[in-house]
Amino acid sequence: MALFNFKKKEKEEKTPCCCCSCESKEITKDCCSKEQEISSIKVLGAGCKSCHQQYENVKEAVNSLGLPVEVEYITDMEKVMEYGVMSMPAIVVNENVVSMGKVLKTADVEKLLK
């Protein structure tokens, strides 16, 4: 008669190395810095009214914050799919999707970018 051990496997929890929850193995001078610069902002959309409104709201937020970044509006579905976005509009900051599936007001975009 065989005995089986049916214990639940303990989940491995990844503990971030720093406060920003990045997955780097060590803290660098740029890590956890609120001064981390925004190098690119993209709005992904299908060209519809909602997506265009999101683009305008993001441009307003960038101007309001005085950021030296140009907002790119991408409607090419192949490029949109590269980001793994399934619902639009979406906002991509420094190649990371930060919002998708809803139109954020200008004030909400400003909070995201600060």
Sequence and secondary structure as in RCSB ss.txt:
>XXXX:A:sequence
MALFNFKKKEKEEKTPCCCCSCESKEITKDCCSKEQEISSIKVLGAGCKSCHQQYENVKEAVNSLGLPVEVEYIT
DMEKVMEYGVMSMPAIVVNENVVSMGKVLKTADVEKLLK
>XXXX:A:secstr
                SSTT    SS  TTTT TT     EEEE  SSHHHHHHHHHHHHHHHHHT    EEEE 
 HHHHHHTT  SSSEEEETTEEEEESS   HHHHHHHH 
